[in-house]
Amino acid sequence: MTAAPTSGFSAFALEEPFPELQPGDDLAGTITDVLARTGVELQDGDIVVVASKIVSIAEQRYVDLASVTPGPKALELSAKTGKPAEIVQLILDSSSEHFLATEKGPIIATHRLGYQLTSAGIDRAGTEGAWLLPVDPDASARALRDALITYTGAEVAVVIADSDGRADRRGATVISIGAAGVAPLRVTEHSGKRQEETFTDLIAAAAGIILGQRGRGAPVAVLRGISYVPSDEGVAAMLHHRP
């Protein structure tokens, strides 16, 4: 099943401002409150793109670094990369394998969920803590999608996005780690050539243009007008190696 081509779409961030989420907060309720406060209504077919960090906050995925005891491998990698040994230990604990993009990093890790991510997707929380990825990002996306539909009545899709670096270049991009309501792969054909595309990554990257990496304080974006195939397969369905 293929969707009609997308000839154009709009994207906007939810801000004005987006409140600072606290562990255990109702993420769907917070998004709905921001929508109401800014006079924006979700529409059928909208794709709500959410930064993975606020999903982790809502799901209370915080780790106190004081509770982490670095092992010899973590201490060795810490000396090479300059990363705190406790963070390195969390990376090792969250991944099945890793390598350094350069002699001094970054650490590119294959997360136990099957994703290849910089630092296994671990996000620093000041000097004393860190945020781990959601336990099951696709399940998180489904739960958020269902709650948003309940709150707003709009048939939306959800993509959970995470900033990520590449081993071959400097800088960060944005990829999808969870999805609900939108097929993760898209097939395009032209002049007899067929291409399979990581569609939810394209969606996450489009949202990343307006969300940015640091400092905006707007962790949610809405993309409108994108043609897609509804599906709850999730991002895990397009991984080469699933757990």
BAFI-3210 file (N, C-alpha, C; in Angstrom, 3 decimals, decimal comma, padded with zeros to 6 digits):
// residues 243
n [1|2|3|4|5|6|7|8|9|10|11|12|13|14|15|16|17|18|19|20|21|22|23|24|25|26|27|28|29|30|31|32|33|34|35|36|37|38|39|40|41|42|43|44|45|46|47|48|49|50|51|52|53|54|55|56|57|58|59|60|61|62|63|64|65|66|67|68|69|70|71|72|73|74|75|76|77|78|79|80|81|82|83|84|85|86|87|88|89|90|91|92|93|94|95|96|97|98|99|100|101|102|103|104|105|106|107|108|109|110|111|112|113|114|115|116|117|118|119|120|121|122|123|124|125|126|127|128|129|130|131|132|133|134|135|136|137|138|139|140|141|142|143|144|145|146|147|148|149|150|151|152|153|154|155|156|157|158|159|160|161|162|163|164|165|166|167|168|169|170|171|172|173|174|175|176|177|178|179|180|181|182|183|184|185|186|187|188|189|190|191|192|193|194|195|196|197|198|199|200|201|202|203|204|205|206|207|208|209|210|211|212|213|214|215|216|217|218|219|220|221|222|223|224|225|226|227|228|229|230|231|232|233|234|235|236|237|238|239|240|241|242|243]
n.u [000,850|000,613|000,980|-000,456|001,632|003,423|003,132|003,594|003,901|003,111|004,711|004,950|006,079|005,193|004,925|005,342|005,216|006,454|005,733|008,004|008,512|007,773|008,962|006,800|004,636|001,612|002,011|000,496|-001,661|-000,359|000,539|-001,958|-002,935|-001,148|-001,819|-004,472|-003,985|-002,621|-004,433|-004,576|-005,712|-005,551|-005,610|-007,228|-004,951|-002,676|000,758|002,272|005,252|007,547|010,080|012,397|013,401|011,482|009,573|010,972|011,268|008,573|008,087|009,720|012,523|014,929|018,314|020,324|023,573|025,219|024,562|025,774|028,365|031,363|032,971|036,102|036,288|034,630|036,025|038,345|037,351|036,331|038,646|039,699|037,740|036,846|034,374|032,236|032,876|030,735|028,615|029,600|029,542|026,793|026,193|027,503|026,051|023,594|023,890|024,811|027,088|029,838|031,647|034,317|033,951|036,035|039,404|038,901|036,206|032,850|031,096|029,726|026,998|025,389|022,277|020,458|017,863|018,070|018,718|021,231|023,051|024,396|026,122|024,349|021,898|021,656|020,931|022,376|021,614|022,133|024,867|024,593|022,942|021,214|019,235|017,645|016,668|013,174|011,639|010,289|010,022|008,178|005,845|005,460|004,916|002,504|000,832|000,855|-000,232|-002,820|-003,833|-003,777|-005,643|-007,903|-008,049|-008,267|-009,825|-008,943|-007,670|-004,622|-001,109|001,894|005,312|008,271|011,164|014,751|017,773|020,797|024,144|026,407|028,770|030,480|030,670|030,682|028,500|024,907|021,925|018,418|016,520|014,012|012,777|010,579|007,193|003,744|000,780|001,675|003,263|006,554|008,268|008,517|007,669|008,898|008,540|009,919|010,402|010,729|012,332|012,634|012,403|013,015|012,277|013,292|010,834|009,746|012,043|012,556|010,386|010,940|013,334|012,432|010,851|012,876|014,180|012,809|012,628|015,241|018,372|019,265|018,183|015,758|013,510|011,201|009,806|008,041|006,521|004,261|003,394|001,798|-000,239|001,191|001,294|000,564|000,804|-001,359|-000,306|000,635|003,039|005,502|008,802|010,592|010,025|011,495|014,106|017,300|018,284|016,460|015,611]
n.v [-001,197|002,148|005,672|008,717|011,022|013,546|016,917|019,212|020,635|021,828|023,011|023,431|024,576|023,753|026,117|029,041|029,605|026,201|024,240|023,320|020,014|017,660|014,721|011,972|013,489|014,111|013,732|013,887|015,372|017,756|018,617|019,009|021,098|023,157|023,449|024,399|026,791|028,257|028,470|026,583|023,894|020,406|018,508|015,946|013,589|015,020|014,949|014,446|015,315|014,375|015,146|012,763|013,078|014,350|012,417|010,462|011,846|012,074|009,384|008,808|008,120|008,656|008,584|008,610|009,667|009,149|006,666|004,950|002,752|002,903|000,544|-001,126|-000,932|001,242|003,255|003,306|004,127|006,574|008,017|008,208|009,633|011,767|011,859|011,678|008,980|007,640|008,176|006,905|004,280|003,863|004,005|001,690|-000,216|000,027|-000,852|-003,188|-003,311|-001,185|001,614|003,980|007,049|008,745|008,974|010,219|010,017|010,761|008,240|005,651|003,646|000,458|000,208|-001,749|-001,949|-002,110|000,061|002,143|004,486|007,659|007,692|005,822|007,000|008,310|011,012|013,783|015,041|017,719|017,881|015,763|013,685|011,552|010,903|008,047|006,294|005,799|002,751|001,181|002,630|002,592|001,607|003,679|005,744|004,825|004,888|007,642|008,654|007,503|008,751|011,459|011,435|010,811|013,097|015,226|014,476|014,338|012,439|011,566|010,986|009,841|010,574|009,744|011,484|011,635|013,315|012,811|011,845|011,274|008,818|009,558|012,285|015,689|017,208|017,081|015,275|014,469|011,666|009,053|007,188|005,982|005,275|005,763|005,106|005,852|004,522|003,195|002,926|004,115|003,610|004,662|005,217|005,675|006,110|003,355|002,660|001,647|002,689|002,229|004,065|005,461|006,532|007,646|008,689|010,786|012,388|013,005|014,429|016,619|017,901|018,469|020,621|022,898|022,575|022,393|021,794|022,648|024,880|026,067|025,245|024,037|021,213|019,811|019,329|019,971|018,447|019,072|018,065|016,068|013,209|009,894|006,372|004,883|003,102|000,832|-000,419|000,547|001,920|-000,103|-002,056|-001,579|-002,057|-003,599|-005,402|-006,614|-006,624]
n.w [000,000|-000,896|-000,316|-001,607|-003,440|-001,612|-002,015|-000,699|002,595|005,932|008,921|012,416|015,609|018,989|021,306|023,275|026,227|025,903|028,677|031,354|031,664|034,250|035,971|035,488|034,682|032,772|029,537|027,131|028,067|028,726|026,188|025,004|026,586|025,873|023,182|023,466|024,829|022,932|020,947|018,912|016,931|016,599|013,572|011,601|010,341|010,946|012,010|014,982|016,317|018,699|021,000|022,185|024,744|026,398|026,515|027,895|030,313|031,155|031,500|033,565|033,383|034,582|035,745|038,546|038,682|040,799|041,579|039,877|039,150|037,640|035,480|034,567|031,680|031,145|032,466|030,951|028,404|029,147|029,734|027,174|025,726|027,235|028,351|031,236|033,428|034,552|032,802|030,538|031,453|031,615|028,900|027,994|029,429|028,207|025,650|023,005|021,485|020,465|019,013|018,452|016,813|016,171|017,456|019,850|020,159|018,921|020,937|019,253|019,500|019,465|020,418|022,824|022,007|019,313|017,750|016,203|017,778|018,789|021,790|022,788|022,876|025,287|027,408|028,926|032,180|033,521|035,833|037,492|036,725|034,302|031,364|030,253|027,231|026,328|027,479|025,573|022,750|020,548|021,730|023,546|021,748|020,670|022,928|023,504|021,120|021,225|023,518|022,762|020,695|022,188|023,851|021,992|019,806|017,234|014,543|014,713|014,002|015,624|016,074|017,669|018,226|018,076|018,711|016,916|016,156|013,382|012,357|010,333|010,056|011,358|013,816|014,480|013,695|013,261|014,115|013,884|016,643|017,570|016,614|015,769|014,063|011,577|008,763|008,945|006,779|003,424|000,060|-002,989|-006,490|-009,721|-013,132|-013,507|-011,388|-008,058|-004,713|-001,299|001,525|004,660|006,181|008,574|009,666|007,886|008,498|011,199|010,850|009,375|011,287|013,062|011,927|012,732|015,462|016,414|018,194|020,718|023,268|022,286|023,652|022,792|022,516|020,933|017,794|015,083|012,106|009,099|006,397|005,188|003,231|004,054|004,888|007,123|010,007|012,594|012,823|013,727|014,467|015,022|013,166|010,882|011,446|011,006|012,865|015,303|018,793]
ca.u [000,000|001,385|000,216|-000,276|002,818|003,276|003,662|003,916|003,354|003,473|005,225|005,055|006,436|004,312|005,704|004,618|006,249|006,109|006,141|009,042|007,855|008,310|008,798|005,472|003,587|000,792|002,542|-000,600|-002,413|000,449|000,457|-003,311|-003,027|-000,424|-002,663|-005,597|-003,476|-002,181|-005,538|-004,315|-006,430|-005,036|-006,504|-007,012|-003,795|-001,484|001,776|002,846|006,626|007,880|011,464|012,445|013,735|010,304|008,935|011,742|010,921|007,225|008,152|010,602|013,685|016,096|019,306|021,245|024,920|025,850|024,224|026,460|029,766|032,044|033,896|037,376|036,076|034,087|037,113|039,239|036,690|036,226|039,947|039,881|036,732|036,558|033,037|032,244|032,900|029,392|027,842|030,126|029,036|025,388|026,228|027,857|024,946|022,427|024,222|025,397|028,419|030,113|032,947|034,582|033,977|037,428|040,141|038,329|034,757|031,886|030,854|028,572|026,620|024,193|021,417|019,825|016,604|018,369|019,114|022,605|022,893|025,484|025,999|023,195|020,725|021,597|020,939|022,815|020,691|023,035|026,102|024,330|022,043|021,074|017,959|017,707|015,576|011,997|011,842|009,764|009,578|006,980|004,722|005,262|004,269|001,112|000,103|000,694|-001,189|-004,165|-004,252|-004,044|-006,925|-008,941|-008,139|-008,557|-010,763|-008,316|-006,962|-003,247|-000,014|002,949|006,683|009,212|012,414|015,932|018,936|021,807|025,282|026,840|030,189|031,288|030,661|030,410|027,146|023,819|020,700|017,293|015,967|012,868|013,013|009,274|006,146|002,416|-000,180|002,304|004,175|007,925|008,911|007,738|008,225|008,685|008,919|009,999|011,155|011,033|013,196|011,885|013,241|012,421|012,786|012,977|009,920|009,617|013,257|012,347|009,445|011,667|014,297|011,677|010,504|014,116|014,565|012,230|012,853|016,646|018,996|019,434|017,850|014,458|012,501|009,975|010,110|006,959|006,159|003,166|003,541|000,451|-000,298|002,010|000,551|001,222|000,005|-001,528|000,241|001,216|004,225|006,527|010,161|011,274|009,763|012,449|015,464|017,942|018,443|015,520|015,923]
ca.v [000,000|003,389|006,907|009,676|011,853|014,793|018,028|020,314|020,475|022,897|022,530|024,474|024,107|024,138|026,874|030,186|028,604|024,846|024,152|022,345|018,788|017,019|013,265|011,469|014,357|013,638|014,397|014,206|016,468|018,980|019,035|019,510|022,404|024,133|023,677|025,250|028,113|028,969|028,534|025,677|022,625|019,343|018,072|014,583|013,457|015,685|014,112|015,120|014,838|014,664|014,832|011,589|013,439|014,623|011,117|009,858|012,554|011,665|007,979|008,744|007,314|009,341|007,815|009,397|009,190|008,676|005,253|004,211|002,425|002,597|-000,572|-000,841|-000,516|002,601|004,157|003,414|004,958|007,921|008,656|008,494|010,538|012,905|011,736|011,149|007,523|007,139|008,225|005,839|003,005|003,761|003,690|000,273|-001,012|000,150|-001,236|-004,509|-003,080|000,240|001,987|005,415|007,645|009,183|008,514|010,845|009,910|010,267|006,809|005,192|002,398|-000,278|000,097|-003,058|-001,916|-002,351|001,301|002,604|005,856|008,272|007,574|004,953|007,837|008,815|012,476|014,302|015,862|018,462|017,171|014,711|012,629|011,289|010,344|006,919|006,240|005,032|001,297|000,722|003,869|002,406|001,528|005,040|006,504|004,386|005,401|009,087|008,844|007,174|009,779|012,692|011,249|010,920|014,478|016,217|013,979|014,333|011,205|011,986|010,030|010,340|010,119|010,144|011,826|011,750|013,891|011,776|012,157|010,237|008,513|010,063|013,753|016,456|017,718|016,175|015,301|013,974|010,437|008,525|005,976|005,406|005,817|005,159|005,696|006,145|003,452|003,667|002,912|004,565|003,163|005,567|004,648|006,633|005,599|001,945|002,458|001,563|003,040|002,159|005,188|005,460|007,669|008,332|009,498|012,012|013,191|013,510|015,441|017,823|018,567|018,932|021,917|023,993|022,365|022,626|020,861|023,208|026,258|026,593|024,931|023,612|019,812|019,188|019,998|019,367|018,482|019,007|017,986|014,973|012,005|008,713|005,166|004,608|001,812|000,769|-001,288|001,148|002,042|-001,390|-002,896|-001,348|-002,297|-004,824|-006,325|-006,305|-007,388]
ca.w [000,000|-000,962|-000,174|-002,688|-003,220|-000,857|-002,809|000,201|003,940|006,863|010,195|013,433|016,943|020,087|022,283|023,876|025,941|026,318|030,089|031,706|032,114|035,445|035,918|035,771|034,144|031,665|028,356|026,210|028,660|028,599|024,784|024,779|027,240|025,046|022,004|023,859|025,203|021,724|019,997|017,789|016,985|015,755|012,503|011,139|009,457|011,499|012,645|016,147|016,516|020,094|021,363|023,060|026,123|027,235|026,740|028,987|031,549|031,544|031,894|034,736|033,010|035,141|036,507|039,365|038,390|042,034|041,752|038,820|039,446|036,371|035,432|033,895|030,299|031,185|032,865|029,795|027,390|029,708|029,556|025,746|025,157|028,100|028,916|032,605|033,437|034,869|031,552|029,680|031,965|031,186|027,471|027,880|029,960|027,324|024,282|022,774|020,928|020,270|018,467|018,493|015,477|016,061|018,632|021,040|020,122|019,896|021,061|018,476|020,162|019,051|021,592|022,960|021,271|017,909|017,091|016,322|018,254|019,536|023,250|023,081|023,082|026,660|027,446|030,221|032,964|034,375|036,197|038,467|036,265|032,877|030,927|029,343|026,266|026,766|027,450|024,287|022,120|019,733|022,665|024,052|020,684|020,574|024,093|023,333|020,030|021,698|024,469|022,021|020,004|023,220|024,314|020,954|018,808|015,902|014,224|014,444|014,156|016,514|015,872|018,714|017,547|018,929|018,031|016,770|015,302|012,448|012,530|009,226|009,946|012,564|013,958|014,831|012,920|014,045|013,566|014,622|017,432|017,851|015,745|015,833|013,138|010,290|008,371|009,070|005,469|002,264|-001,213|-004,117|-007,780|-010,828|-014,290|-013,313|-010,228|-006,795|-003,566|000,033|002,309|006,095|006,135|009,856|009,840|007,125|009,288|012,364|010,404|009,010|012,541|013,673|011,371|013,524|016,885|016,745|019,128|022,056|023,575|021,887|024,639|022,112|022,217|020,164|016,548|014,331|010,647|008,514|004,944|004,688|002,851|004,609|005,099|008,558|010,434|013,925|012,792|014,565|013,937|015,159|011,997|009,797|011,906|010,537|013,976|016,381|020,015]
c.u [000,878|000,452|000,461|000,955|002,487|003,916|004,026|003,308|003,765|003,930|005,311|005,354|005,376|005,163|004,832|004,397|005,735|006,593|007,234|008,392|008,554|008,082|007,398|004,339|002,850|001,221|001,435|-001,435|-001,681|000,394|-000,908|-003,496|-002,328|-001,225|-003,802|-005,136|-003,068|-003,267|-005,353|-005,114|-005,749|-006,083|-006,218|-005,839|-002,557|-000,527|002,411|004,216|007,101|009,330|011,490|012,694|012,490|009,478|009,641|011,428|009,553|007,220|009,170|011,812|014,996|017,001|020,208|022,647|025,650|025,584|024,956|027,915|030,466|032,984|035,163|037,203|035,543|035,174|038,083|038,638|036,541|037,532|040,184|038,990|036,478|035,156|033,133|032,122|031,525|028,500|028,296|029,611|027,574|025,296|026,509|026,708|023,750|022,663|024,852|026,791|028,599|031,437|033,094|034,663|035,358|038,138|039,526|036,799|034,156|031,768|029,582|028,214|025,396|023,368|020,771|018,449|016,816|018,786|020,621|022,559|024,185|025,176|024,787|021,939|020,603|021,788|021,344|021,709|021,521|024,288|025,838|023,482|022,043|019,685|018,219|016,555|014,355|012,267|011,418|009,201|008,336|005,733|004,415|004,532|002,794|000,276|-000,153|-000,312|-002,622|-004,691|-004,578|-005,362|-008,081|-009,150|-008,676|-009,612|-010,203|-007,534|-005,536|-002,310|001,039|004,283|007,523|010,583|013,553|017,060|020,041|022,921|025,581|028,339|031,063|031,350|030,389|028,932|026,124|022,661|019,579|016,739|014,758|013,290|011,693|008,228|004,849|001,510|000,366|003,312|005,610|008,677|007,949|008,439|007,882|009,195|008,918|010,879|011,602|011,931|012,369|012,822|012,442|013,080|012,398|012,126|009,807|010,887|013,137|011,411|010,156|012,638|013,601|011,282|011,742|014,573|014,012|012,439|014,283|017,129|019,051|018,798|016,479|013,392|011,173|010,166|009,046|006,682|005,013|003,447|002,185|000,538|000,548|001,115|001,287|000,238|-000,135|-001,021|000,749|002,399|005,325|007,897|010,901|011,119|010,785|013,909|016,013|018,019|017,550|015,848|015,007]
c.v [001,237|004,576|007,800|010,533|013,108|015,915|019,226|020,052|021,669|022,268|023,690|023,842|024,539|024,830|027,921|030,105|027,214|024,676|023,114|021,133|018,235|015,509|012,824|012,321|013,684|014,387|014,789|015,366|017,793|019,515|019,643|020,886|023,486|024,456|024,631|026,669|028,940|029,037|027,662|024,388|021,612|018,937|016,618|014,551|014,178|014,628|014,926|014,496|015,321|014,266|013,699|011,964|013,683|013,356|010,414|010,525|012,105|010,229|007,723|007,838|007,945|008,370|008,800|008,834|008,693|007,194|004,357|003,991|002,050|001,402|-000,190|-000,338|000,912|003,610|004,374|004,325|006,395|008,683|009,044|009,623|011,787|012,882|011,236|009,628|006,930|007,132|007,113|004,486|002,795|003,420|002,200|-000,616|-001,041|-000,426|-002,628|-004,418|-001,594|000,404|003,496|005,955|008,208|008,684|009,043|010,803|010,737|008,744|006,472|003,799|001,771|-000,539|-001,279|-003,113|-002,177|-001,117|001,521|004,092|006,362|008,178|006,742|005,762|008,423|010,329|012,932|015,131|016,624|017,651|015,932|013,557|012,466|010,722|009,196|007,006|005,562|003,532|000,715|001,938|003,720|002,313|002,902|005,896|006,113|004,941|006,898|009,384|008,609|008,257|011,087|012,599|011,391|012,364|015,434|015,771|013,921|013,030|011,554|010,789|010,667|009,740|010,634|010,303|011,974|012,367|012,843|012,259|011,006|010,050|009,178|011,581|014,406|016,821|016,635|016,340|014,796|012,737|010,012|007,299|005,298|006,034|005,059|005,884|006,031|005,039|003,954|003,727|003,416|004,078|004,177|004,909|005,730|006,033|004,152|001,635|002,559|001,832|002,916|003,228|005,036|006,699|008,397|009,112|010,819|012,957|013,815|014,619|016,735|018,604|019,159|020,277|023,053|023,811|022,688|021,632|021,391|024,599|026,759|026,344|024,548|022,165|019,085|020,018|019,246|019,544|018,219|018,956|016,884|013,771|010,780|007,555|004,947|003,210|001,930|-000,193|-000,761|001,141|000,703|-002,264|-002,699|-001,562|-003,597|-005,874|-005,882|-007,151|-008,610]
c.w [000,000|-000,820|-001,375|-002,400|-002,414|-001,660|-001,944|001,567|004,782|008,176|011,177|014,781|017,936|021,145|022,950|025,371|026,302|027,754|030,310|032,343|033,350|035,354|036,318|035,248|032,986|030,403|027,386|026,747|028,548|027,170|024,497|025,406|026,421|023,788|022,338|024,152|023,987|020,654|018,773|017,992|016,077|014,735|012,156|010,156|009,929|012,068|013,768|016,413|017,889|020,364|022,383|024,520|026,960|027,440|027,894|030,322|032,047|032,057|033,011|034,496|033,489|035,892|037,253|039,154|039,630|042,255|040,752|039,204|038,140|036,504|034,686|032,457|030,248|031,542|031,706|028,721|027,863|029,512|028,097|025,258|025,968|028,673|030,356|032,594|033,737|033,628|030,627|030,150|031,571|029,702|027,271|028,352|029,007|025,938|024,212|022,167|020,691|019,545|018,570|017,070|015,160|017,318|019,927|021,051|019,004|019,912|020,278|018,994|019,511|020,299|021,634|022,305|019,776|017,142|017,215|016,610|018,895|021,028|023,663|023,395|024,469|026,667|028,844|030,873|033,979|034,672|037,042|037,941|034,762|032,614|029,962|028,341|026,891|026,627|026,108|023,554|021,236|020,613|023,260|023,022|020,558|021,727|023,965|022,236|020,499|022,640|023,753|021,254|021,000|023,642|023,241|019,945|017,404|015,707|013,772|014,505|015,056|016,102|017,037|018,070|018,544|018,122|018,004|015,854|014,366|012,586|011,482|009,142|011,293|012,625|014,248|013,861|013,829|013,349|014,398|015,422|017,799|016,959|015,957|014,853|011,779|009,976|008,380|007,745|004,396|001,008|-002,296|-005,387|-008,849|-011,921|-014,082|-012,140|-008,953|-005,625|-002,273|000,896|003,776|006,389|007,474|010,210|009,093|007,879|010,489|011,972|010,015|010,259|013,198|013,161|012,224|015,023|017,286|017,773|020,552|022,129|023,173|022,936|024,025|021,667|021,400|018,922|015,894|012,848|010,031|006,995|004,345|004,385|003,390|004,728|006,607|008,907|011,857|013,971|013,702|013,898|014,004|013,919|010,884|010,222|011,322|011,638|015,126|017,594|020,149]
res [m|t|a|a|p|t|s|g|f|s|a|f|a|l|e|e|p|f|p|e|l|q|p|g|d|d|l|a|g|t|i|t|d|v|l|a|r|t|g|v|e|l|q|d|g|d|i|v|v|v|a|s|k|i|v|s|i|a|e|q|r|y|v|d|l|a|s|v|t|p|g|p|k|a|l|e|l|s|a|k|t|g|k|p|a|e|i|v|q|l|i|l|d|s|s|s|e|h|f|l|a|t|e|k|g|p|i|i|a|t|h|r|l|g|y|q|l|t|s|a|g|i|d|r|a|g|t|e|g|a|w|l|l|p|v|d|p|d|a|s|a|r|a|l|r|d|a|l|i|t|y|t|g|a|e|v|a|v|v|i|a|d|s|d|g|r|a|d|r|r|g|a|t|v|i|s|i|g|a|a|g|v|a|p|l|r|v|t|e|h|s|g|k|r|q|e|e|t|f|t|d|l|i|a|a|a|a|g|i|i|l|g|q|r|g|r|g|a|p|v|a|v|l|r|g|i|s|y|v|p|s|d|e|g|v|a|a|m|l|h|h|r|p]
***
